[in-house]
């Protein structure tokens, strides 16, 4: 191996080590939250007690269309956060406006139970005035 290759390899290893410095290594026992998508509509999803489940649905919030639970959250689930995420890399570019986004709802499974979650998509002011939702998403959560 030439000196140039050794120096190049050393520089690459050093850069890699520096890039990961300060970032904790993922725990080998860490689990990604269970994610429910539109294609899971109408299904039963089993969630282990204590785990987090995320419902990720596509919408156009910039036009007022958002997803909301149509009824109160069952007592065995606790809200664990909401976020809006881009559906394409271009949405992260400066000046990008509009388009579809992921609306993500996270829930912590705090007790054993089973219930149907029903989400309505629409403009909140229209739904509150009694308007019909644009879309309905239903999934049954079973915490064991």
Backbone torsions as a table, in degrees:
resi	resn	phi	psi	omega
1	UNK	NA	134.8	-178.4
2	UNK	-78.6	161.8	179.2
3	UNK	-60.8	-37.3	-179.6
4	UNK	-62.4	-42.1	179.6
5	UNK	-67.4	-39.1	179.5
6	UNK	-64.6	-44.3	179.1
7	UNK	-64.5	-42.0	178.9
8	UNK	-62.4	-43.9	178.9
9	UNK	-64.1	-43.0	178.8
10	UNK	-62.2	-42.4	179.3
11	UNK	-64.1	-40.9	179.3
12	UNK	-64.1	-43.0	178.2
13	UNK	-64.4	-41.8	178.5
14	UNK	-63.3	-44.8	179.2
15	UNK	-61.4	-41.8	179.0
16	UNK	-63.4	-43.6	179.6
17	UNK	-64.5	-41.7	179.6
18	UNK	-66.5	-37.4	-178.7
19	UNK	-64.9	-33.4	-178.7
20	UNK	-91.9	-4.7	179.6
21	UNK	-64.5	137.0	178.4
22	UNK	86.6	-12.1	177.9
23	UNK	-100.0	123.2	179.8
24	UNK	-67.4	143.2	176.5
25	UNK	-69.9	140.7	179.1
26	UNK	-62.3	139.2	178.5
27	UNK	-67.8	137.7	179.2
28	UNK	-66.0	-18.6	179.1
29	UNK	-96.4	-5.5	-178.7
30	UNK	-68.6	137.1	179.4
31	UNK	-119.5	139.5	175.1
32	UNK	-70.6	145.7	177.7
33	UNK	-60.2	146.1	174.7
34	UNK	-66.0	132.5	-176.9
35	UNK	-117.5	130.2	177.9
36	UNK	-105.9	129.9	-177.8
37	UNK	-116.6	173.4	-179.2
38	UNK	-54.6	-36.4	-178.8
39	UNK	-69.5	-7.6	176.9
40	UNK	-90.2	4.3	-178.7
41	UNK	-54.6	135.6	176.4
42	UNK	80.9	0.9	-177.2
43	UNK	-97.7	170.6	172.0
44	UNK	-104.0	128.5	-179.3
45	UNK	-117.3	123.0	178.2
46	UNK	-87.5	131.2	-178.5
47	UNK	-125.4	124.0	176.5
48	UNK	-64.3	141.9	177.7
49	UNK	-54.5	133.3	179.2
50	UNK	90.8	-11.3	-178.4
51	UNK	-84.8	164.2	175.1
52	UNK	-103.3	137.6	175.4
53	UNK	-120.5	138.4	-179.8
54	UNK	-118.6	132.8	174.4
55	UNK	-104.2	120.2	-176.3
56	UNK	-118.6	113.7	-177.0
57	UNK	-126.3	144.8	-179.0
58	UNK	-87.9	138.1	179.2
59	UNK	-155.3	-179.7	178.4
60	UNK	-123.6	75.6	-176.5
61	UNK	-64.0	-25.6	179.8
62	UNK	-68.8	-16.4	175.0
63	UNK	-103.0	7.6	177.4
64	UNK	96.1	-7.7	-177.8
65	UNK	-84.4	119.1	178.9
66	UNK	-135.6	160.2	174.8
67	UNK	-95.7	141.1	175.4
68	UNK	-143.3	149.9	173.4
69	UNK	-65.1	137.1	-178.1
70	UNK	-85.4	-12.6	178.5
71	UNK	-144.4	169.3	-179.3
72	UNK	-60.6	150.9	177.9
73	UNK	-67.6	134.5	177.8
74	UNK	-59.7	149.4	-175.0
75	UNK	-61.8	-25.6	-177.9
76	UNK	-80.3	-5.1	175.6
77	UNK	-113.9	138.8	176.3
78	UNK	-118.0	138.8	177.3
79	UNK	-59.0	135.3	-179.7
80	UNK	-126.4	17.5	175.3
81	UNK	123.7	158.5	175.3
82	UNK	-136.6	147.6	175.3
83	UNK	-152.3	158.6	175.5
84	UNK	-115.5	127.2	-176.8
85	UNK	-124.5	150.2	177.1
86	UNK	-70.1	151.5	176.4
87	UNK	-97.0	-12.4	178.7
88	UNK	-137.8	153.1	177.6
89	UNK	-61.8	-29.5	-178.7
90	UNK	-62.4	-26.6	-179.4
91	UNK	-67.8	-13.8	177.6
92	UNK	-87.0	-9.2	-178.3
93	UNK	-74.2	143.4	177.2
94	UNK	-57.6	136.0	176.6
95	UNK	87.5	-7.6	179.5
96	UNK	-70.6	130.8	-178.1
97	UNK	-129.4	140.9	171.8
98	UNK	83.6	-165.3	178.1
99	UNK	90.5	172.2	178.5
100	UNK	-74.6	152.0	176.9
101	UNK	-138.4	160.2	171.2
102	UNK	-87.6	129.8	169.6
103	UNK	-103.8	122.9	-173.4
104	UNK	-118.5	126.8	179.4
105	UNK	-117.8	122.1	-178.9
106	UNK	-108.2	140.5	179.6
107	UNK	-135.7	141.0	177.4
108	UNK	-98.3	129.1	178.9
109	UNK	-83.4	99.2	-173.1
110	UNK	-96.9	-11.2	-179.7
111	UNK	-155.6	163.2	176.9
112	UNK	-71.5	139.7	177.9
113	UNK	173.0	173.3	179.1
114	UNK	-144.9	134.4	178.7
115	UNK	-161.3	156.3	176.3
116	UNK	-91.4	128.6	172.5
117	UNK	-98.4	128.2	179.1
118	UNK	-120.2	121.1	177.3
119	UNK	-109.2	138.6	173.7
120	UNK	-111.6	137.9	174.2
121	UNK	-105.4	132.3	177.6
122	UNK	174.5	-177.1	175.3
123	UNK	-85.8	125.8	-174.1
124	UNK	-51.5	-42.5	-178.1
125	UNK	-66.7	-31.2	177.1
126	UNK	-74.9	-41.0	177.9
127	UNK	-64.2	-42.9	179.6
128	UNK	-65.2	-25.9	177.4
129	UNK	-85.0	4.5	177.7
130	UNK	96.0	6.7	179.0
131	UNK	-69.1	154.5	179.2
132	UNK	-75.4	143.7	177.1
133	UNK	-68.0	151.8	175.5
134	UNK	-69.5	-37.4	-179.1
135	UNK	-145.8	155.6	175.9
136	UNK	-129.2	134.5	176.7
137	UNK	-124.2	129.0	-179.3
138	UNK	-129.4	136.5	175.2
139	UNK	-146.7	143.6	176.5
140	UNK	-99.4	126.2	179.4
141	UNK	-101.8	128.1	177.1
142	UNK	-121.2	111.0	179.1
143	UNK	-96.3	125.3	-177.8
144	UNK	-121.6	NA	NA
